[in-house]
Amino acid sequence: MKFASGHEGSLLAGAEIEKQRKDFEGYKDLVRLTPGRWLFPSAYTQYADKIYNFEHKSSDVVIMTYPKCGTTWTQEIIWTMRNNPDLNNPKDQIPLMVRAPFIEADMLVSGEQTEEDFAKNPVSQFFLKTCPDKNWRDGVYLQLSETSEEPRTIKTHLPFSLLSPSLLDTCKVVYVARNPKDVIVSYLHHSRIIKMHGYVGTFEDFVQYFVDDDLLYGPYGSHMKEAWERRDHPNLYMMFYEDMKADPYKAFKQLDVFLGTELTETQLQNIVKYTSFGEMKTRGEKQFPGDSSEHFNVDIMKKDGGFFRKGQSGDWKNKFTPESEAKVDEWIRENMTSFGVNFKYSI
């Protein structure tokens, strides 16, 4: 199968798909795109060209990250800076996934979704209200992205090569990166608690999936490189999770300049507090309820933490074995340091 982006896709088969299904009990069919080795649920093929041809507006801000690099945090920061600087916008009670839609999320939740599944989705009521004349089977999140009120804030984990080639010439993009060791730990937890992934393998096996570029969304190194090569474009702003954690006020102040939101000192300080991990965890747990056994592994959440787990930098030190650390260090040298990226591994 061929896509508008120029990529070709093929379904995983044989031992490769069987191994994925064994370790990720939520997976059915997966598709691999070349070039790039990007890995997605097979439902991606239904939306690939629509996403690639998505019509962005000059007022859009696209938040781009590899999974587990501070995406949800950045969504809340940017939406609040642009739409709720005085913290008095009643729409802040609307789920973040509606206020700042995850454009390709349909590939993660569609597949064999039924009318009943759609009705249970907490986003469905907002979709029916804002998209009354549209068919949810054509993509709930894709169409929410299209119909969101301006200024639109849109989230994606896709790399530049799978998005509109005119993206940076049309709107602003904020790319957030995080050190790969913490990404692995956070991605593992995410994959264990969310039944769509249903990861049941070991920590060591998950590390191997990462260094082999066999996790959903594919190679972090290639994802990061595509952004790094565009870092001098005036419409791209690159942030590092560790810098945001170390000094959020400074990070937000710099982001304010890029976005042109012209916030006051008081507004910035209030947003720092409002988007702190503790505040977001309290609000977020209402949007990602821990008793939702249909979508979450509640037993693991009770034991190891929910969607909002720690929000720390450096927690990898509590998880990695010397062997795993050596393996990932070698991967970092080959895939990150080789083109000039140097991460902070604790703050």
N, C-alpha and C positions, 0 to 999 in steps of 0.2 A: 504493500500500500504506500502511496506517495502523498505528501502534504504540500500545501502552498508554501511552506517555509523552505522547501527543497529537500527535506528529510524523507527518508524511507523508513517504514516501520515493519516489524515482523513479530509475530507472537512467539513468546518463549515456548519451547517444546522440550520433550524428553526429560532427561535428568535435571536440566536447569529449572524447569517450572515445577517439577516434583519436589526439588529441594526447597524452593521458595514456599510452596504450599505446606510443606512439613513444618517449617520454622515460623511461617506467618499464616496462621490458621484462617485469617480473614481473606486471604488472597484467592482469587479464582484464575482469571487469565490476565497476563501482563504483556505489554508491548514494549519492544526495544527500538529506539530511533537511532539511526545513523545518518550522518556522522554525529559523534558525541556520546553514544551509549546511554542516552537519556532513557530512563525506565519509568513506565506509568501503568496504571490499570488500563485494561483494553478499552474502557469507556472513553479514554482520552481521544480516541480516533473520531468520536462523534462531535467533538468540540474543537479539535485542533485548528482547523481552518477558520472557524468563527472567531477564535481568540486571536489568531494571527492577523485577521482582517478587521479586528475590532477598531471602531472609529473613536480615537481619543480626542479630547478637547484640550485647548490650550490651558484651561484652568485645572486640569487633572493633576493629581500627584499620585504616582504609582510607587508603592512600597514593594521593593523586590528583595527577597532573601532566600537563601537555602533554608530548608526546614530547621527550626529550633535555634534561630539566631536572634531572637528577640522580636519576632514579627508582631505578635499580639500587643506587646508593649508599645512598639513604634506606631502601630495603627492607632492606639488610643492617644498617644502623644500628638500625632499629626492631626487627627480629626479634632482633638480638643483645641489645639493651637489655631486651627483654621475656622472652627465652627462654634467653639464654646470657650473663648478665652477668659470670660468672666464667670465661668462655671454656673451659668444660670439658664442654659439651653435645655428645655424639657426633653428634647430628643436624645439626651445622653442616657435616658432610660431604655432606649431601643437597643436591642442586642448589637454588639460591635460588628458582627458578621453581616448585619443589614446596613449599618451606617458606613462601613468601609468594606464592601464586599470582596470576597475571595474569588477572583474571576474564574479560576479553573476548578473550583470545589465540586462542580457537578460530576466530574470524572471520578471523584472519590465516593460519592453518595448515590450515583444513579445506577448504572448496571441494570439490575432486575427490580428496581424500585417500583412499588405498586402505588395505587391511589391511596391506600391505607398508610403506606410508609410516608408519602408526601404529607398527608393530613397530620401525622405525628410530628413532623419536622417543625420545631419552634419558629422557623423562618417562614413557614407557609402562609400564616396570617398576614405577614407583611408583604409577601409576594402577591397575594390575591388583592390586596389593597392598592399596591403601587403598579401592578401589572395586570389589571382586570381583563384585558383583551388578549393576553398572551397565554400560551400553553406551557405549563411547567415542565413538560417533557422535552422542551427545546432548551432547557437549562435554566434552573432557578437562579443561580448565582450569576451566571452570565447575563441574564436579563435584568437582574437587580443592578448589576454594574452599569448597564446601559441606561437605566431609568433613574438612577440616583440623582438627587438634587445637587446642583452645582454649589460650591466647588466639590467635585467628586474625589474621594480618596479610595484607591483600589489596591488590593493586596494581590501579590502573586509570588509563587515559589519557582516559576518558570524562568529559564535563562533568557538573555537578550535574543538569542538566535531563534527562539520559538514565539517571539512577540513581534508586533508590527515593526518593520524596518525603519519606519518614520517616527518611532516612539519618542526618541530623545529630541528630535527636531520639532515635535508637537507639544510635549508637556514635560513636566519635571519628574525625575525618578530619584528616589532615596533608596540607596542600597545599603543594607546592614550586614556586616560580617561578624563572625564570632570564632574564637579559636576552635580548631577541629576537635580537640579532646573533650571540651565541654559540650560541643555539638553532639558527639557520640553518646555521651551519658544522657543528655536530655532527649535525644532522638530515641534511644533505647527505652526510656521510661514512657515516652509518648506512644511508642509502638506496642508496649505491653498493656497500657491501660485502655487504648482505643481498640474496640473489637474489629473495626474495619481492617486493622493491621493484625492484631491477635498474635503478637510475637511470643513464642514459647521457647526459643533457643537460649543458649548461654550468652554471657557477656562476651566471651572470647569469640564466639561465632559472629556476634553482631559487629565486633571490631573487624573481623575478616570481611564481612559483607561491605563494610564501609571502605576499606582499603582496596577491595576488588571492584569498587564502583557499582555494587549490586543492590544498593538500597533504592527505594522509591525516590524518584527525582534525579537519580543518577549521580554523576561525579561532582562532588563539591569543588574539586580543583578546577574543572572546566567551567563550572558555574561562576566561580570567583574570577577566573581569568578573563572571561568575557566582559565582566564589569570593569576589572582593573584596566583593561586595554582602552576603555572609554572614559577613564576617570578624569580626563581634562576637558570633557565636554561641559559647557556651562550649565546644561540642564541636568547633570548628574551630580549627586552629592553622596559621597561614601562615608559611612559611619561605622565605628567598631563598637560592638556590644560592651567590651571592657572599658572603653572610654566613657560610655554612657553611664555605666555603673559607678565608675570612679568619681565622676564629677558631673552629675546630671544637669545642674544649672548651666555649666559651661557648654555642655553638649547641646542643650536646648537653645541657648543663646546663639550658637553658631547655626543651628537649624533654622532659627527664626530669621536670620539674615538670608539664608538660601530661599526660604519659602516666601519672604517678603511680607510676613505677617505683622511686623512692627509692634510687637507686644511690649507692654510696660514692664518694669522690674517686678512690680507687684503681681501682674498676670503670670509672668514666668515662674516666680517663686510659688505661686498657688498651683500652677500646673505641675511643677516638680513634685509637690506633695500629693496632688490628686492622682498622679500616675505612678506613685511609688508602688513597690511590690505589694506591701501590706494592704494599701487601699484598693489596688486592682484585684488582689486575691479575694477580698471581701465582696466586691461587686461582681467579679467574674464567676464566682462559685454559684451565683444565682443564674448565670447564663449557661454554665456548664455544670448542671446539678450532679452531685456525687451519687445520688440514688437512682440515676438513669441506667439501670442494668442492661437496657437494650443496646446502648451504644458504648458503655464503659464497663471495664472489668472492675466492679466495685470492691472485690476482695483485695486486689492489688492497690487500688486507690487508698483504701483504709490503712494498708500496711506501709506503703511507700510514698503516698502523696497523690494528689489529684492533678488536674490540668495545670494548675499553678502550683508547682512543687517547691522550689527553693529560690529560683531567680538569682543564683549566685554565679560568681566567676571563680574558678579554681576547684570546684567540687570534684573534678575528674581525679584529683589526687587521692580521693577516698575510694575510688573504684578500680583504677588501673593496676594491673600486675606489671612487674618489670618487663615481662615479655610483650605484653600488649603495648606498653609505652614505647618500647624499642621499635615495634612494628609500625606504630603510628608516626613516630619521629621520622622514620625512613620515608614514609608516605608524604609527610609534610615537606621534607627536603626535596623530593622529586616533583611534588605537585603544587606547592605554594611558594616556598623560598626561592625556587628556581626562576620565578618571574618577578620577584621583588617584594612579596608580602611577608611581613614579620608580625606575628601575633603576640599579645600579652597573654600569659597563661595563668595569671592571678593578679589581684589588685589589692 
